[in-house]
Amino acid sequence: MLDKKKIIYMIIFTIFCIGLAYLLYRVFFAPEKTIAPPTQTGSELSPGQFPSADDSDNIPPSETTINTLPISPTSPTTETERKIIQPRIITPQVKKEIDSSIMNVTRDKTGKAKFYDQSDGKFYRLNSNGEIEALSETTFYDVDSVTWSSINNEAILEYPDGSNIYYNFDTKKQVTLPKHWEDFSFSGTGDKIAAKSLGFSEENQWLITSDAEGKNIKLIEPMGANADKVEVNWSPSNQVVALSRTGEALGSDRQQILLVGLNGENFQGLIVEGRGLVDQWSPQGEKLLYSVYNARNDYQPELWVVNAYGDQIGTNRRLLGLNTWADKCTFENERFVYCGVPSFLETGAGFARQIADYTTDKLIKIDLESGIKTEIPLNSSHTIDTIFLDSTNENIYFTDKSQNGLFSIEL
């Protein structure tokens, strides 16, 4: 009887040991089972998966960094993939289109360049084949300044002695304008001009408009003793004809800029953080790109943009984080701008601009919505003076402060 009990106890103990060993194996040594995630199709997200986000449009402009084009993708893993995917990093080649002393270059109706050649006193253009052809056989010696119409093939020529001539390159019509008219600007529609009419006395100093041939004169605003504070700059929208630095006094490093309309409109003034205003309208006249200098940044020009049309005037004012002048920039459209940006600026360059005339520029593309700035590397050194895009936005033309001629870059 005793032997049977021992046998039963031994069997029970053996079963207990086996169960305990199995339990220890399951807890500490058995491999974990892998649960496959559900299949993801299209743009659907698996449970627990976060969507990817691109917050580039929310980056404040002052906090963005300058990228360099082109940006390479993630390195391929195989030699075949490298041959197919990896792009060639090509630096845009700067081409010299013209090798003479030219001035007042702007975009022609065909999208190429038109300009005045100081060496022979004639006007030329680049045709669609990139060949130079004369706009007129007439010679205009010693022209001091040229104001082009953005619509028609016509211009106002100003001479050192104060003489002014309207000339139509299509009809060859020439009209002499009054000598006491200065600082011309064509309307966005091209059928009118604005100017300062500077009589001998302050009460005869007016901002005026007329047709392109100087007829149908309209007095817009009296300037009095403030003629030197008025900039004639007709907006593409035709809403604003001039900007005036005669707004409310706001201190040594701030000022209010008044927008002058055609019919005495009481537009909202623009507050700018500095002096030495240099400005440029966007293609539709909805924005104003401008530069000013102040003590905060060692009197170097700072680039800003602000809404400047209708009820939005003065809104969305942003510092773009670049030290350059607004007239060293050109708009591609209402969103993108290309600028020549000096690689280095001395203290005080804002009010002594000539000290940057031999400083090498970088070519920067700016996204005005996100503030993202991208450098376009160049294969040669240049100090950009005037700059514009052709009608296809595929080529940039520019002149150089330290070199004669016209240069182009294929984007």
Steps between C-alpha positions, in 0.01 A plus 500: 500500500786733588677426177187592299477841677867575428445416134195734483692783671792455262267517198332817634840660573624409154192658335545815716864532398413462132226766528733738686772454238254570218376814677858628543569433131191691386580799717873537443609309192219462247530740190245785473232481236506780239168656403501630144360855464188541287562573133509873409349609168506838325520783752325306779681482834536188716359524856746681723698650210555878488472681168819659365516880523683774310502818707725695262225755431481578873869576546547867588706670226759626747572144614551337162836392367634532147502176304706444190350366177479227399430283808603136456253224600585223746795299369390191302595161634612336176719599209202470263291734715786749514517510120124557468419729795809697593484845328801686375577805712529771235593859580305742277735651243509878476507606135606843377240608245634850426851640545449877484411780741122490533243649739132492591451136403148362525288218360379531142146403393642170372651427841858578403698815586491853359753766594687820419858463376709788631782435256300589186189671638252248359232271640510124444323180594577130512263324263352153553816345351724685744629731226549874552288723279438875500172633635553815295757640261475836677796596717436654843827635636578536872172370638513524880202282593234289326152423636343213307133415458431147621222461243591692185825538309558859614709691753575837660861611445655746747816701424759662729382853409143417614356437155240222472381311193218252453582249224294218350727236345219352289360819345830697528301787648700743715355765735688750717372514858540796742845542653357551848353147503705235683483144635270340245298182541265327254160374613428128514289535186778687318280783374592761764806634678551656842773748589604782731430844357756723672423867455722778639291552814385238751133564425568394138649162584247229423465129445331473161377251242450534124482284192829361372549800268461756781138601423189490722689603812339433838623644832505216756654641820696815596849409625614841620832476685477119514570420135822321594300269730266384224580199281300469179431127465172406329378161626406228247150501652470875415383565856813685619694757300770598752643436847570787739728505804283766664297285737477525876832540685579176683859549619846479353473138382134479397287693254159499338487480120190646335353343186377766257200411284361666190188643661600613848437160661581472869700177485640337811865602551785248511722481810862424410776421748774727376612759246631497143188345346559310174189325368355290219144397417403136445371419147133545597566788738369307799828501694784744555855369539721756671827551684590739782795538739510572872729504804382156612692327221797736459327708230498220246202466263236251615252345257127505589170422327150630581153490349431828320165471325144591601385411850812286552742795493751467783412141595727195500815707535802269521875531537657266243833453675725626218724806487460647154318775309156446346613622156749208486198267485247385241162332539416173329137539613317611814671224702862460384780757483863476382753733663867583473621492862847631593715231659625761748396855594688760702334695780319798348452345155135605514580869463835458319394247238801548277721308745326180382558566129781244481365243746416162348130418511319176562188429294217407737146382421247593770160343562301793639235270648724265699812719525716214369810627320696295245840596362557451128876437467679696228813406310645853512513807725256787444364810671142512375361840403172462308333159470188354336351172378392430144133433424542124540670531842773272366778758466628781720664804344713740701760774477811521715614810690866423436480360144356621170239300317193285555512156658252214505442185705288208385308370800 
